[in-house]
Amino acid sequence: MIMMMMMMRCSFVRTAVRCPVVPDWPYQTVDTHNNTYNTTVTFWCDVGYVLFDGTTARTVKCLADGTWSADVPPCDRMCVFSLSSCAFSIIIIIIIVIVSLEPPGVFHG
């Protein structure tokens, strides 16, 4: 009887919830690589780098379902208006300005 109770008790033991491993992106620092349930991880970008939304830091939490509360994206070089880092953006801006300066009804074809 005791053995049967012990076996029943063991069948309800839950394994520890873990989230995916925190990515080790370049140009980014994390305060911990712990990925167990309820752990909060803060990461921030190096100087001159930002996340896709323009911020430089984010905090995520490992949830009970084994997922992070938000993405852990890589840091990208901050866009400064120089031809070496953001040439495409500058070209688009120039085209928009030129098109907006065209008088209405004038067509160059």
C-alpha positions in Angstrom: 0.0 0.0 0.0 2.8 2.4 0.9 4.6 1.5 -2.3 1.5 2.2 -4.3 1.0 5.7 -2.7 4.7 6.5 -3.4 4.2 5.5 -7.0 1.1 7.7 -7.3 2.8 10.6 -5.7 5.8 10.3 -8.2 3.5 10.3 -11.2 2.4 13.9 -10.4 5.9 15.3 -10.2 6.3 18.0 -12.9 9.5 18.7 -14.8 10.9 22.2 -14.6 9.6 24.5 -17.3 12.3 26.0 -19.4 12.1 28.6 -22.2 14.3 28.4 -25.3 18.0 29.4 -24.6 18.5 33.1 -24.7 20.2 33.9 -28.0 23.8 35.2 -27.7 23.6 37.9 -30.4 26.5 40.1 -31.3 26.5 43.7 -30.0 24.1 42.7 -27.1 24.6 42.0 -23.4 22.3 39.9 -21.2 22.2 40.0 -17.4 21.6 36.2 -17.2 21.3 33.1 -19.4 19.0 31.4 -17.0 15.9 30.2 -18.9 13.8 28.6 -16.2 10.2 29.4 -15.5 9.6 32.9 -14.0 13.1 34.1 -14.7 13.4 37.7 -15.9 16.1 38.5 -18.4 17.2 42.0 -19.4 19.3 42.6 -22.4 20.6 45.8 -24.0 22.4 46.8 -27.1 26.0 48.1 -27.3 26.4 51.9 -28.0 25.6 52.6 -31.6 23.1 49.7 -31.9 19.4 49.4 -31.5 16.5 46.9 -31.6 14.2 46.9 -34.6 11.8 49.2 -32.7 14.5 51.8 -32.0 14.9 50.9 -28.3 18.2 49.9 -26.8 17.0 47.5 -24.1 14.2 45.0 -23.3 13.2 42.7 -20.4 11.5 39.4 -21.0 10.1 36.8 -18.7 10.0 33.0 -19.0 6.3 32.0 -18.9 4.7 28.8 -17.6 4.1 27.6 -21.1 7.8 27.6 -21.9 7.8 30.7 -24.0 9.3 34.2 -23.5 7.0 37.1 -22.9 8.5 38.8 -26.0 11.0 38.2 -28.7 14.7 38.6 -28.1 15.8 40.1 -31.4 19.3 41.0 -32.4 20.7 44.5 -32.2 21.3 46.3 -35.5 23.6 49.2 -36.2 21.9 52.5 -35.5 21.0 54.3 -38.8 23.0 57.5 -39.1 22.7 59.5 -42.2 25.9 58.5 -43.9 26.3 56.7 -47.2 28.1 53.8 -45.7 25.5 52.7 -43.2 22.1 53.8 -44.6 22.5 54.5 -48.2 19.2 53.0 -49.2 17.3 55.0 -46.7 18.9 58.2 -47.9 18.2 57.5 -51.5 14.5 56.9 -50.7 14.3 60.1 -48.8 15.9 62.0 -51.7 13.4 60.5 -54.2 10.4 61.4 -52.0 11.7 65.0 -51.6 12.3 65.4 -55.4 8.8 63.9 -56.3 7.1 66.1 -53.7 8.8 69.3 -55.2 7.4 68.6 -58.7 4.7 71.1 -59.6 1.3 69.4 -60.2 0.5 68.6 -63.8 4.1 68.6 -64.9 5.2 65.3 -66.5 8.7 64.6 -67.6 8.5 61.7 -69.9 
